[in-house]
Amino acid sequence: MRIIPPCIGLALGAGSARGLAHIGVLRVLVEEQIPVHLIAGTSIGGLIGALHAAGTDLDILGKMFAAYNHKNLWDLTVPRWGLIGGRRIEELLLFLTKKKRFADLDIPLAVVATDLELGQKVVIRDGLVADAVRASISIPGIFHPVRIDGRVLVDGAVTERLPVAVAREMGADIVLASDVGFSRRETKINSIFDVILQCIDILDRQASEKLGDGADLVIRPAVEHIASNRFDLAEDCIRCGEEAARQALPEVRRLLAQRREKTPL
């Protein structure tokens, strides 16, 4: 008899700065040689998933987020559709994804965005990866939306914060989801960015009950204490992701053993 390993899909959810915990989850899966055959990501989850699928070293990625001043990416513009134009971010995304198209990636990837005019989820699986990620992270009111194929696209978290269903539709037999939740701490409001991010967090709390439905396992890094704008706490987020993934390893291995299929040679 021949053992056929199940197809493992990873769903990486939204959460702004808290989403850096996905790096820690991925690190542990790689170290423990748990294969990831496909990735679906929303917002920061789409960003981290894309960089991993493009072959970016996870250690370098963690150090970059920890050291980089994200405010250097803010090219403020006259607010028509958003406060930040996004040109600097587009340039950085092109560099980090090595200007790859979806067909060039090491791991099949789907990035979730939202059609702002139709109010519909959009799953992007072709074209330039950087364009898809730029659309998926475009928090309404903060980032200028992105036009792709005639659609006005914004943050995928507006319609699907944790893309479990997308990973399943891509063909995953087992879906591991990384949910970084929302902030439970009191947030001091100092700018319009804080206003928008805090409103999103509050809305997320109301919609959090069914998150993870359909996943075989949901990994939840303990990052509730980290506000959406605290990218300076990257190392803490990554460590929390690693800890949560290590705690989940026994269940991951149990799922793998349970789902193996045997077929005649």
DAUR-V375911 format. One record per residue. N is the residue number from 0. RES is the residue in one small letter. OMEGA is omega as a letter, one per 20 degrees, with the letter a starting at -180 (none if undefined). Layout:
n=N res=RES omega=OMEGA
n=N res=RES omega=OMEGA
//
This chain:
n=0 res=m omega=a
n=1 res=r omega=r
n=2 res=i omega=r
n=3 res=i omega=a
n=4 res=p omega=r
n=5 res=p omega=r
n=6 res=c omega=a
n=7 res=i omega=r
n=8 res=g omega=r
n=9 res=l omega=r
n=10 res=a omega=a
n=11 res=l omega=a
n=12 res=g omega=r
n=13 res=a omega=r
n=14 res=g omega=a
n=15 res=s omega=a
n=16 res=a omega=a
n=17 res=r omega=a
n=18 res=g omega=r
n=19 res=l omega=r
n=20 res=a omega=r
n=21 res=h omega=r
n=22 res=i omega=r
n=23 res=g omega=r
n=24 res=v omega=a
n=25 res=l omega=r
n=26 res=r omega=a
n=27 res=v omega=r
n=28 res=l omega=r
n=29 res=v omega=a
n=30 res=e omega=a
n=31 res=e omega=r
n=32 res=q omega=r
n=33 res=i omega=a
n=34 res=p omega=r
n=35 res=v omega=a
n=36 res=h omega=r
n=37 res=l omega=a
n=38 res=i omega=r
n=39 res=a omega=a
n=40 res=g omega=r
n=41 res=t omega=r
n=42 res=s omega=r
n=43 res=i omega=r
n=44 res=g omega=r
n=45 res=g omega=r
n=46 res=l omega=a
n=47 res=i omega=r
n=48 res=g omega=a
n=49 res=a omega=a
n=50 res=l omega=r
n=51 res=h omega=a
n=52 res=a omega=r
n=53 res=a omega=r
n=54 res=g omega=r
n=55 res=t omega=a
n=56 res=d omega=a
n=57 res=l omega=r
n=58 res=d omega=r
n=59 res=i omega=a
n=60 res=l omega=r
n=61 res=g omega=r
n=62 res=k omega=a
n=63 res=m omega=a
n=64 res=f omega=a
n=65 res=a omega=a
n=66 res=a omega=a
n=67 res=y omega=r
n=68 res=n omega=a
n=69 res=h omega=r
n=70 res=k omega=r
n=71 res=n omega=a
n=72 res=l omega=a
n=73 res=w omega=r
n=74 res=d omega=a
n=75 res=l omega=a
n=76 res=t omega=r
n=77 res=v omega=a
n=78 res=p omega=r
n=79 res=r omega=r
n=80 res=w omega=a
n=81 res=g omega=a
n=82 res=l omega=a
n=83 res=i omega=a
n=84 res=g omega=r
n=85 res=g omega=a
n=86 res=r omega=a
n=87 res=r omega=r
n=88 res=i omega=r
n=89 res=e omega=r
n=90 res=e omega=r
n=91 res=l omega=r
n=92 res=l omega=r
n=93 res=l omega=r
n=94 res=f omega=a
n=95 res=l omega=r
n=96 res=t omega=r
n=97 res=k omega=a
n=98 res=k omega=a
n=99 res=k omega=r
n=100 res=r omega=a
n=101 res=f omega=a
n=102 res=a omega=a
n=103 res=d omega=a
n=104 res=l omega=r
n=105 res=d omega=a
n=106 res=i omega=r
n=107 res=p omega=a
n=108 res=l omega=r
n=109 res=a omega=a
n=110 res=v omega=a
n=111 res=v omega=r
n=112 res=a omega=a
n=113 res=t omega=r
n=114 res=d omega=a
n=115 res=l omega=a
n=116 res=e omega=a
n=117 res=l omega=a
n=118 res=g omega=a
n=119 res=q omega=r
n=120 res=k omega=r
n=121 res=v omega=r
n=122 res=v omega=a
n=123 res=i omega=a
n=124 res=r omega=r
n=125 res=d omega=a
n=126 res=g omega=r
n=127 res=l omega=a
n=128 res=v omega=a
n=129 res=a omega=r
n=130 res=d omega=a
n=131 res=a omega=a
n=132 res=v omega=r
n=133 res=r omega=r
n=134 res=a omega=a
n=135 res=s omega=a
n=136 res=i omega=a
n=137 res=s omega=r
n=138 res=i omega=a
n=139 res=p omega=r
n=140 res=g omega=r
n=141 res=i omega=a
n=142 res=f omega=r
n=143 res=h omega=r
n=144 res=p omega=a
n=145 res=v omega=r
n=146 res=r omega=r
n=147 res=i omega=r
n=148 res=d omega=r
n=149 res=g omega=a
n=150 res=r omega=r
n=151 res=v omega=a
n=152 res=l omega=r
n=153 res=v omega=a
n=154 res=d omega=r
n=155 res=g omega=a
n=156 res=a omega=r
n=157 res=v omega=a
n=158 res=t omega=r
n=159 res=e omega=a
n=160 res=r omega=r
n=161 res=l omega=a
n=162 res=p omega=r
n=163 res=v omega=a
n=164 res=a omega=r
n=165 res=v omega=r
n=166 res=a omega=r
n=167 res=r omega=r
n=168 res=e omega=r
n=169 res=m omega=r
n=170 res=g omega=a
n=171 res=a omega=r
n=172 res=d omega=r
n=173 res=i omega=r
n=174 res=v omega=r
n=175 res=l omega=a
n=176 res=a omega=r
n=177 res=s omega=a
n=178 res=d omega=a
n=179 res=v omega=r
n=180 res=g omega=a
n=181 res=f omega=a
n=182 res=s omega=r
n=183 res=r omega=a
n=184 res=r omega=r
n=185 res=e omega=a
n=186 res=t omega=r
n=187 res=k omega=a
n=188 res=i omega=a
n=189 res=n omega=a
n=190 res=s omega=r
n=191 res=i omega=r
n=192 res=f omega=r
n=193 res=d omega=r
n=194 res=v omega=a
n=195 res=i omega=a
n=196 res=l omega=r
n=197 res=q omega=r
n=198 res=c omega=r
n=199 res=i omega=r
n=200 res=d omega=a
n=201 res=i omega=r
n=202 res=l omega=r
n=203 res=d omega=r
n=204 res=r omega=a
n=205 res=q omega=a
n=206 res=a omega=a
n=207 res=s omega=a
n=208 res=e omega=a
n=209 res=k omega=r
n=210 res=l omega=r
n=211 res=g omega=r
n=212 res=d omega=r
n=213 res=g omega=r
n=214 res=a omega=r
n=215 res=d omega=r
n=216 res=l omega=r
n=217 res=v omega=r
n=218 res=i omega=a
n=219 res=r omega=r
n=220 res=p omega=a
n=221 res=a omega=a
n=222 res=v omega=a
n=223 res=e omega=a
n=224 res=h omega=a
n=225 res=i omega=a
n=226 res=a omega=a
n=227 res=s omega=a
n=228 res=n omega=a
n=229 res=r omega=r
n=230 res=f omega=r
n=231 res=d omega=r
n=232 res=l omega=a
n=233 res=a omega=a
n=234 res=e omega=r
n=235 res=d omega=r
n=236 res=c omega=a
n=237 res=i omega=r
n=238 res=r omega=r
n=239 res=c omega=r
n=240 res=g omega=r
n=241 res=e omega=a
n=242 res=e omega=a
n=243 res=a omega=a
n=244 res=a omega=r
n=245 res=r omega=r
n=246 res=q omega=a
n=247 res=a omega=a
n=248 res=l omega=r
n=249 res=p omega=r
n=250 res=e omega=r
n=251 res=v omega=a
n=252 res=r omega=r
n=253 res=r omega=r
n=254 res=l omega=r
n=255 res=l omega=a
n=256 res=a omega=a
n=257 res=q omega=a
n=258 res=r omega=r
n=259 res=r omega=a
n=260 res=e omega=r
n=261 res=k omega=r
n=262 res=t omega=r
n=263 res=p omega=r
n=264 res=l omega=none
//
